[in-house]
Amino acid sequence: MEKAQNVFSDNKDNNLWKFILNELKPKGKIFTPFNIISFPIIIVGLVIIFIRFRDGIGAVTNLTQEIPWGLWIGFDVVTGVAFAGGAYVLVFMVNILNMKKYQPILRVTVLNGFLAYLFYSAALLLDLGRPLKIVNVIIGNNYGVSSVLFLVGWHFLLYMLALLLEFSPAVAEWLNARKLRKVLSTIGLGAVIFGITLSVLHQSGIGALYLMAIDKIHPLWYSEYLPLQFVVASVFAGIAMVILEGSISHKVFSYQLESDSHHQHNSILIGLAKICAGALFAYFALMVIVFVHGKDWQHLNSGWGSWYLLEMIGFVILPMLLFYFSYRHKSIFFIRLAAIITLLGVILNRMNVSIIVYRWYDVDRYVPTWQEFVVTLTIIFIEIWVLRWIIMRMPVLRKPPLWAQGNDH
């Protein structure tokens, strides 16, 4: 009897491995426009990454001892984390506020958030002069546990774990692991609350890093409220990314969706537009208060003042009005347009704080090399490849199997 059970167990393990190996095979068309464009860039990017680790960070970047943070931190981490904010916002709306209307896009949003944090953490390794010292961020070595970097590092690590736990029921459904799925669902609510708390903390923590650069960031962009600004911005940045990614996924993976998904999708976008309009208004009001409190009127008469007004008017006020207009008139086109402008505005703001207006008084300014841009695109493209692979195989957009429906937390 025991021998028979062992044989059955071995067969079960073999079947699981066969299933996983079969799932690793490509599905769908290979020579698509995205694959043709992204694959060569990924190959070149991987070569550059190899050179970076072989010859040092100075071999492929323009970073120096005076300017140690560049494009890989400013875009991949500081900006990318804001774009991943949609995960904690949607999780809060669905699981805490019980807004079940947004349930259909919850899994793909959580997956996007997890992959974003995973790949942006990998990008962080590229920017470290001594990547193996990354463990110091976790153990607080050299600078102690009171450092902002120590807090941000632990927030990153724990939040990735929370996002993985939130998405794990989909993995269990893919593997048809019913008992595992039941266990994972029972710990879901705890992971949700834990993840929301961590996300808010590390969004503000990244802003807190720049509080130490009071003499290096232009006064129009620097304030003691940077942590709060980063948190508020992560709300509309994350939702705008959900709108853009959701629109693309809805078209690319339409074959996985139910027949009534088009109307449901439009209704979700209209609801998200309302939330974005409110978050942008809150951000704009905060920025006005900060500006008036800082008494920075004299800086508006300079070239940097014009640059600041462009950011505020073109990428905060304009998308806020567009979101409000599109919500009132239920215009899907203007919702997507407003989302794109919002994302460009977030990129501009985070690039301003981390690169453009950082040490604005220097004669010799930091300008990223072409290799830095290629590596950034490589990270984004690999993330999209992984995202597509998961969506094509796991119940992310399509409904879970019948045995798993009705058992969510």
C-alpha positions as CSV (number, residue, x, y, z in Angstrom):
1,M,0.0,0.0,0.0
2,E,2.8,2.4,0.9
3,K,4.6,1.5,-2.3
4,A,1.5,2.3,-4.3
5,Q,1.1,5.6,-2.6
6,N,4.8,6.5,-3.4
7,V,4.3,5.6,-7.1
8,F,1.1,7.7,-7.2
9,S,3.0,10.6,-5.6
10,D,5.9,10.2,-8.1
11,N,3.4,10.2,-11.0
12,K,1.7,13.3,-9.6
13,D,5.1,15.1,-9.4
14,N,6.0,14.0,-12.9
15,N,2.7,15.3,-14.2
16,L,3.2,18.6,-12.5
17,W,6.7,19.0,-14.1
18,K,5.4,18.1,-17.5
19,F,2.6,20.6,-17.1
20,I,5.1,23.4,-16.1
21,L,7.5,22.5,-18.9
22,N,4.6,22.6,-21.4
23,E,3.5,26.0,-20.1
24,L,7.0,27.3,-20.7
25,K,6.5,26.8,-24.5
26,P,5.6,30.0,-26.5
27,K,1.9,30.6,-27.1
28,G,0.5,32.9,-29.8
29,K,2.3,34.6,-32.6
30,I,6.1,35.0,-32.3
31,F,6.7,37.7,-35.0
32,T,4.5,40.5,-33.6
33,P,5.5,44.2,-33.9
34,F,6.2,44.3,-30.1
35,N,8.4,41.2,-30.2
36,I,10.3,42.5,-33.3
37,I,11.0,45.8,-31.6
38,S,11.7,44.7,-28.1
39,F,13.8,41.6,-28.6
40,P,16.8,43.3,-30.2
41,I,16.7,46.0,-27.5
42,I,16.6,43.4,-24.8
43,I,19.7,41.6,-26.3
44,V,21.6,44.9,-26.5
45,G,20.5,45.8,-23.0
46,L,21.7,42.5,-21.5
47,V,25.1,43.0,-23.1
48,I,25.3,46.4,-21.6
49,I,24.4,45.0,-18.2
50,F,27.1,42.4,-18.5
51,I,29.6,45.1,-19.3
52,R,28.4,47.2,-16.4
53,F,29.1,44.3,-13.9
54,R,32.3,43.3,-15.6
55,D,33.9,46.8,-16.0
56,G,32.0,48.8,-13.4
57,I,29.2,51.3,-13.4
58,G,31.4,54.1,-14.9
59,A,31.8,52.1,-18.1
60,V,28.2,52.6,-19.2
61,T,26.9,55.6,-17.3
62,N,27.8,59.2,-16.7
63,L,27.4,58.9,-12.9
64,T,30.1,60.4,-10.7
65,Q,30.9,60.6,-7.0
66,E,29.1,64.0,-6.9
67,I,26.1,62.6,-8.8
68,P,25.7,59.0,-7.8
69,W,22.0,58.8,-8.7
70,G,20.9,59.0,-12.3
71,L,18.3,57.7,-14.7
72,W,18.2,54.2,-13.2
73,I,17.2,55.6,-9.9
74,G,15.2,58.5,-11.1
75,F,13.0,56.6,-13.6
76,D,13.2,52.9,-12.7
77,V,12.8,53.4,-9.0
78,V,11.5,56.8,-8.0
79,T,9.1,57.1,-11.0
80,G,8.3,53.4,-11.3
81,V,7.2,53.1,-7.7
82,A,4.6,55.8,-8.3
83,F,3.3,54.0,-11.4
84,A,2.9,50.8,-9.3
85,G,0.8,52.7,-6.8
86,G,-2.4,51.4,-8.5
87,A,-2.0,48.1,-6.7
88,Y,-2.5,49.4,-3.2
89,V,-5.2,51.9,-4.3
90,L,-7.2,49.2,-6.0
91,V,-6.7,46.7,-3.2
92,F,-7.9,49.3,-0.7
93,M,-11.0,50.1,-2.8
94,V,-12.0,46.5,-3.4
95,N,-11.1,44.8,-0.2
96,I,-11.5,47.6,2.4
97,L,-14.1,49.9,0.8
98,N,-16.0,46.9,-0.7
99,M,-16.1,48.6,-4.2
100,K,-16.6,45.3,-6.0
101,K,-17.2,47.1,-9.3
102,Y,-13.4,47.1,-9.7
103,Q,-12.9,43.4,-8.8
104,P,-12.3,42.4,-12.5
105,I,-9.1,44.4,-12.8
106,L,-7.8,43.7,-9.3
107,R,-5.7,40.7,-10.1
108,V,-4.0,42.2,-13.2
109,T,-3.3,45.4,-11.2
110,V,-1.7,43.5,-8.3
111,L,0.3,41.5,-10.8
112,N,1.5,44.7,-12.4
113,G,2.5,46.1,-9.0
114,F,4.4,43.0,-8.0
115,L,6.3,42.8,-11.3
116,A,7.1,46.5,-11.1
117,Y,8.6,46.2,-7.7
118,L,10.5,43.1,-8.6
119,F,12.1,44.6,-11.7
120,Y,12.7,48.0,-10.1
121,S,14.5,46.3,-7.3
122,A,16.6,44.6,-9.8
123,A,17.3,48.0,-11.5
124,L,18.5,49.2,-8.1
125,L,21.2,46.6,-8.2
126,L,22.5,48.1,-11.4
127,D,22.9,51.6,-9.8
128,L,24.9,50.4,-6.8
129,G,28.7,50.7,-7.2
130,R,29.0,47.5,-5.1
131,P,25.8,45.5,-5.8
132,L,26.7,42.8,-3.3
133,K,26.4,45.4,-0.5
134,I,22.6,45.5,-1.1
135,V,22.3,43.3,2.0
136,N,23.4,46.3,4.1
137,V,20.0,48.0,3.3
138,I,18.2,45.1,5.0
139,I,20.5,44.6,8.0
140,G,21.2,48.3,8.6
141,N,24.9,47.9,8.5
142,N,27.2,51.0,8.4
143,Y,24.4,53.5,8.8
144,G,22.0,52.0,11.3
145,V,18.4,51.1,11.6
146,S,17.3,54.8,11.8
147,S,18.3,55.5,8.2
148,V,15.5,56.3,5.7
149,L,17.1,53.8,3.3
150,F,16.8,51.1,5.9
151,L,13.1,51.8,6.2
152,V,12.5,52.0,2.4
153,G,14.5,48.8,1.9
154,W,12.4,46.9,4.3
155,H,9.2,48.4,3.0
156,F,10.2,47.3,-0.5
157,L,11.0,43.7,0.6
158,L,7.9,43.2,2.7
159,Y,5.5,44.9,0.2
160,M,6.7,42.6,-2.6
161,L,6.0,39.7,-0.3
162,A,2.5,41.1,0.5
163,L,1.8,41.5,-3.3
164,L,3.0,38.0,-4.0
165,L,0.6,36.6,-1.3
166,E,-2.3,38.7,-2.7
167,F,-1.7,37.3,-6.2
168,S,-0.8,33.7,-5.1
169,P,-4.4,32.3,-5.3
170,A,-4.1,32.8,-9.1
171,V,-0.9,30.7,-9.1
172,A,-2.6,28.0,-7.1
173,E,-5.6,28.0,-9.5
174,W,-3.2,27.7,-12.5
175,L,-1.6,24.7,-10.8
176,N,-5.0,23.3,-9.8
177,A,-3.8,23.2,-6.2
178,R,-7.1,23.3,-4.4
179,K,-5.8,22.9,-0.9
180,L,-3.0,25.4,-1.3
181,R,-5.5,27.9,-2.9
182,K,-7.7,27.5,0.2
183,V,-4.9,28.2,2.6
184,L,-3.7,31.2,0.5
185,S,-7.2,32.7,0.4
186,T,-7.4,32.6,4.2
187,I,-4.3,34.8,4.7
188,G,-5.3,37.2,1.9
189,L,-7.0,39.8,4.1
190,G,-4.0,40.1,6.4
191,A,-1.7,40.5,3.4
192,V,-4.0,43.2,2.0
193,I,-3.9,45.3,5.2
194,F,-0.2,44.8,5.6
195,G,0.5,45.7,2.0
196,I,-1.6,48.9,2.0
197,T,0.2,50.1,5.1
198,L,3.7,49.3,3.7
199,S,2.9,50.9,0.4
200,V,1.9,54.2,1.9
201,L,4.9,54.2,4.1
202,H,7.5,53.5,1.4
203,Q,5.8,56.0,-1.1
204,S,6.4,58.6,1.5
205,G,9.8,57.2,2.4
206,I,11.1,57.7,-1.1
207,G,10.1,61.4,-0.8
208,A,11.8,61.5,2.5
209,L,15.1,60.6,0.9
210,Y,15.1,63.9,-0.9
211,L,14.5,65.9,2.3
212,M,18.2,65.6,2.9
213,A,18.9,67.4,-0.4
214,I,17.6,70.8,0.7
215,D,20.6,72.6,-0.8
216,K,20.6,70.6,-4.0
217,I,17.0,70.7,-5.3
218,H,15.6,73.9,-6.7
219,P,13.4,75.7,-4.2
220,L,10.3,75.4,-6.5
221,W,10.4,71.6,-6.2
222,Y,11.8,71.2,-2.7
223,S,9.6,71.3,0.4
224,E,9.3,69.6,3.7
225,Y,6.1,68.1,2.4
226,L,7.8,66.0,-0.3
227,P,6.8,62.7,1.5
228,L,3.1,63.7,1.4
229,Q,3.4,64.9,-2.2
230,F,4.9,61.6,-3.2
231,V,2.0,59.7,-1.5
232,V,-0.7,61.8,-3.1
233,A,1.0,61.6,-6.5
234,S,1.2,57.8,-6.3
235,V,-2.6,57.7,-6.1
236,F,-3.3,59.4,-9.5
237,A,-0.1,58.0,-11.1
238,G,-1.1,54.4,-10.1
239,I,-4.7,54.9,-11.3
240,A,-3.6,56.5,-14.6
241,M,-1.3,53.5,-15.2
242,V,-4.2,51.1,-14.4
243,I,-6.3,53.0,-17.1
244,L,-3.6,52.8,-19.7
245,E,-2.5,49.2,-19.0
246,G,-6.2,48.2,-18.6
247,S,-7.0,49.7,-22.0
248,I,-4.1,47.9,-23.7
249,S,-4.8,44.6,-21.9
250,H,-8.5,44.8,-22.8
251,K,-7.7,44.9,-26.4
252,V,-4.8,42.5,-26.6
253,F,-6.4,39.8,-24.3
254,S,-10.0,40.4,-25.4
255,Y,-10.4,36.7,-26.1
256,Q,-10.1,35.9,-22.4
257,L,-12.9,38.3,-21.4
258,E,-16.6,37.7,-21.0
259,S,-19.1,39.0,-23.6
260,D,-20.3,41.8,-21.4
261,S,-16.8,42.9,-20.5
262,H,-16.7,45.9,-22.9
263,H,-19.5,47.8,-21.1
264,Q,-18.1,46.8,-17.7
265,H,-14.6,48.0,-18.8
266,N,-15.9,51.4,-19.9
267,S,-17.8,51.7,-16.6
268,I,-14.6,51.0,-14.7
269,L,-12.6,53.5,-16.6
270,I,-15.3,56.2,-16.0
271,G,-15.1,55.5,-12.2
272,L,-11.3,55.6,-12.2
273,A,-11.4,58.9,-14.1
274,K,-13.5,60.4,-11.2
275,I,-11.0,59.2,-8.7
276,C,-8.1,60.6,-10.7
277,A,-9.7,64.0,-11.0
278,G,-10.2,64.1,-7.2
279,A,-6.6,63.0,-6.5
280,L,-5.2,65.5,-9.0
281,F,-7.2,68.3,-7.3
282,A,-5.9,67.3,-3.9
283,Y,-2.4,67.3,-5.3
284,F,-2.8,70.7,-6.9
285,A,-4.3,72.2,-3.7
286,L,-1.3,70.8,-1.7
287,M,1.1,72.3,-4.2
288,V,-0.5,75.7,-4.0
289,I,-0.3,75.6,-0.2
290,V,3.3,74.5,-0.3
291,F,4.1,77.3,-2.8
292,V,2.4,80.0,-0.8
293,H,3.9,78.8,2.4
294,G,7.4,78.7,0.9
295,K,7.0,82.3,-0.5
296,D,8.7,81.3,-3.7
297,W,7.2,84.0,-5.9
298,Q,10.5,85.5,-6.9
299,H,11.5,82.2,-8.6
300,L,8.6,82.4,-11.1
301,N,10.4,85.2,-13.0
302,S,13.2,82.8,-14.0
303,G,13.5,80.1,-16.6
304,W,13.1,77.5,-13.9
305,G,9.8,79.3,-13.0
306,S,8.5,78.8,-16.5
307,W,9.5,75.2,-16.3
308,Y,7.6,74.8,-13.0
309,L,4.5,76.5,-14.4
310,L,4.6,74.1,-17.4
311,E,4.6,71.2,-15.1
312,M,1.7,72.6,-12.9
313,I,-0.5,73.8,-15.7
314,G,0.2,71.3,-18.5
315,F,0.5,68.2,-16.4
316,V,-1.6,68.7,-13.3
317,I,-4.4,71.2,-14.1
318,L,-4.9,70.1,-17.7
319,P,-5.3,66.3,-17.0
320,M,-7.4,67.2,-13.9
321,L,-9.9,69.1,-16.1
322,L,-9.7,66.4,-18.8
323,F,-10.6,63.7,-16.2
324,Y,-13.5,65.8,-14.9
325,F,-14.7,66.5,-18.4
326,S,-14.4,62.8,-19.5
327,Y,-16.2,61.6,-16.4
328,R,-19.1,64.0,-16.9
329,H,-19.4,63.2,-20.6
330,K,-18.4,59.5,-20.3
331,S,-15.7,60.0,-22.9
332,I,-13.4,57.0,-23.0
333,F,-11.1,58.7,-25.5
334,F,-10.5,61.7,-23.2
335,I,-10.1,59.4,-20.2
336,R,-7.2,57.6,-21.9
337,L,-5.7,60.9,-23.1
338,A,-5.8,62.3,-19.6
339,A,-4.2,59.2,-18.3
340,I,-1.3,59.5,-20.8
341,I,-0.8,63.2,-19.9
342,T,-0.9,62.4,-16.2
343,L,1.8,59.7,-16.6
344,L,4.0,62.1,-18.6
345,G,3.5,64.6,-15.8
346,V,4.5,62.2,-13.1
347,I,7.6,61.3,-15.1
348,L,8.4,65.0,-15.5
349,N,8.0,65.7,-11.8
350,R,10.1,62.8,-10.6
351,M,12.8,63.5,-13.2
352,N,12.8,67.1,-12.1
353,V,13.3,66.2,-8.5
354,S,15.9,63.5,-9.1
355,I,17.8,64.7,-12.1
356,I,16.8,67.9,-13.9
357,V,16.6,70.4,-11.0
358,Y,18.9,68.4,-8.8
359,R,22.1,70.6,-8.5
360,W,20.6,73.0,-11.1
361,Y,23.4,75.4,-10.4
362,D,26.1,73.2,-11.7
363,V,27.8,74.1,-15.0
364,D,28.5,70.5,-15.9
365,R,25.2,68.7,-15.7
366,Y,24.5,65.0,-15.6
367,V,23.2,63.7,-18.9
368,P,22.4,59.9,-19.2
369,T,24.3,57.9,-21.7
370,W,22.5,56.0,-24.5
371,Q,23.4,52.8,-22.6
372,E,21.4,54.0,-19.6
373,F,18.3,54.5,-21.8
374,V,18.7,51.1,-23.5
375,V,19.0,49.3,-20.1
376,T,15.9,51.2,-18.8
377,L,13.9,50.0,-21.9
378,T,15.3,46.5,-21.4
379,I,13.9,46.3,-17.9
380,I,10.5,47.6,-19.1
381,F,10.3,45.2,-22.0
382,I,11.3,42.2,-20.0
383,E,8.7,43.1,-17.4
384,I,6.1,43.2,-20.2
385,W,7.2,39.9,-21.6
386,V,6.8,38.3,-18.1
387,L,3.4,40.0,-17.6
388,R,2.2,38.7,-20.9
389,W,3.4,35.2,-20.2
390,I,1.5,35.1,-16.9
391,I,-1.7,36.6,-18.3
392,M,-1.8,34.0,-21.2
393,R,-1.5,31.1,-18.7
394,M,-3.0,32.1,-15.4
395,P,-6.5,33.2,-14.5
396,V,-5.7,36.9,-14.3
397,L,-8.2,38.5,-16.7
398,R,-10.3,35.5,-17.3
399,K,-12.5,34.1,-14.5
400,P,-11.1,31.5,-12.1
401,P,-12.0,27.9,-12.5
402,L,-15.4,26.9,-11.2
403,W,-14.0,25.2,-8.1
404,A,-12.3,28.4,-7.0
405,Q,-15.2,30.9,-7.6
406,G,-16.9,32.2,-4.6
407,N,-14.0,31.3,-2.3
408,D,-12.1,34.6,-2.4
409,H,-11.5,36.6,0.7
